[in-house]
Amino acid sequence: MIEPIPLWGSELFIAPLAEHSLIASQLISLIYRHHAHHKIAVASEVAVGAKQHLFESELDFLDGDDLDVQVLNQALSSLVLDIATYANEGHWPEDASADVTITESWYHLTQTGGYHDAHSHPNCSWCGIYYLEVGDADFERRSGVNRFYDPRVNADHFLDAGSHYLNGQGIYDIQP
């Protein structure tokens, strides 16, 4: 019997946010007002050279006092908890109780031709992207897509018919 053992599997989850229609337009207005008062392109000052033609806020967006920001924080925290519970089914003890605290959060406003180069988020058990507005994303032109890379560096280092199952699977693009 052959038993696969997925050592380095990373699951990706896509889910709608039920509160989106209630808070999106107010959050977009809030973000544009905030952006108008800030002139530094990468206010977080993190990986400045990896970001082109975009604005990135400070890393405390969900800590704001605005009611819609608080609703978003609660909704995203609840969603992360639901996903983590689902992913850990069978791994957590039956009487386990979990809680979610989002420790860093920010927004991007991306201009035409803007991008954030390949990167990772070490020491984060869960990371997420929430789209308030997708703009003119175009999958065919790779405009606005998020590209996820296989975390196993050089997984397809030796290319032949025997390792075909590894080849050509090093990226996964998602259109917002």
Protein Blocks (a to p, Z undefined) as FASTA:
>chain_A
ZZdddfkbccddddddfklmmmmmmmmmmmmmmmmmpcbfblnopakllpghiacddfkl
mmpmbfklmmmmmmmmmmmmmmmmmmmgokacfkbccddddfbdcdddddehiacddddd
ehiabdcdddfbgbjadfklogoiacdddfbghklmpgcfklmmmgoplbccddZZ
